[in-house]
Amino acid sequence: MRIVGSVSLAIAATFIGLFGTFMLGVAGLSVAGPGLSWAGPGVTVIEYSDSDDSERAIGIAMGGIALVVWLGLLLSAVWVGLHGSRPTRAWRASIWIVMGLSAVLVLGALIAVLATPPPLSY
């Protein structure tokens, strides 16, 4: 039962992490292009002429909070899966594989979103 709970937490964490990545990517999105980019000098918020600063700030905050929740849920999934009655080697391996897949999916999507350069002109 612990393995099911751990995997369920990891799946929920992955969806929340992907939502956070999505929110960081579309923060301030009006028609096309990302709202947050790491392709330039440091992390920059892409300015669009018709987007509202408060909408952009809310999107970035939601993305950041979702990524923190993703990390917390992922760590709790590890804790749930590895604690309790002596987990077998296969049990531990399956938990670490699921956590690794979640981390690769979310961090890969985050890198892809933040590495997208801003449009030259809008």
N, C-alpha and C positions, 0 to 999 in steps of 0.2 A: 504494500500500500504506500510505503514511503517513496518508492520509485515513481509511482503514478503521480503522487503529489508534487514531487520534485520536477518531473517533466512538465506537469501542468503549469507550475509556477514559471518554468523556463519559457514555455510557449507564450504565456501571458506577458512575461518580461520582454520577449522578442517583439511582440506586436506593439507594446508601449514604446520600446526603443525605436522601432521603425516609424511610429507616429511622431516621436520627438525629432527624428532626423527629417521627416517630411515637413514638420513645422519650421525647422531652422532653414530648410531650403526654400520655402515659399513665404517666409516672413517679408512682408512688404510687396508681395507679388501683385502686379497689376495685370499685365497681359502675357509676358513671357520672360523667362530667365529667373535665376535664383535670387533670393533676398539676402543671403549671407554667403560670403565667399572668403576663402583662405588662399586664393590664387594670387592675390596681390601682396603688397607689403603688410603682412600680418592679417588678422581677421578684420574684414571690412564689411560694413553694411552697405549694400548697393542702394543708392538713392534713385528713386523714380519720381518723376514730376507730379504724378497724380495720386501717389499713395500717402496715407496719413502716418505720421510718426508714431502715434499711439497704437495703431494697428500693427505696425512693425515691431514695436516694443512688446506688445502682447504675444505676438507670434514667436519672437525670440525667447521670451520668458517661458511660454508653454513648452517649447522645444527643450530648453535647458532643464526644466522641472521634469519632463518626461524622461530625459536621459538619466537624471539622478534616480528617478523611480525605477527605471530599467536596471540600473546597477544594484539598487537595493533588493529588488525582486530576484535578480540573478544570484546575489550572495545568499539570500534566504533560501533559494532553491538548492544551492550547494549545502547549506546547513541542514536543511530538511533531509536531503538525500544521504548525507554521510553520517548523521547522528542516529542513535537508536541502537537496536540490536546489531551486532557485528556484521557490517556489510561485507559481502564477498568481493573478490577481485573484479569479477565481471560487473557487479553492481556499481562499484566505484568507477570502473572504466566507462560504463554507459552514462553515468552522471556527468563525468568530465567531457565526454564527447558531445552530449547535448548542450552543455554550457559553452563549449568551444564553438559549436555551430551558431549558437545565439550571438556570441561575441563577434564572430566573423561576419555574420549577416549585418548586424547593426553597425559595427565599426566600418565595414566595407561600404555600406550605404552612406555613412557619415562622411567618409573620406571622399567618396564620389560626389556628394552634394557640395562639400566645402571646397573641393578642388576645381569646381566649375568656375571658369573666369567670368567676370561680369561682361555684359554686352558692351561693344565699343561705343554705341550710341543708342539711345532709346527714343 
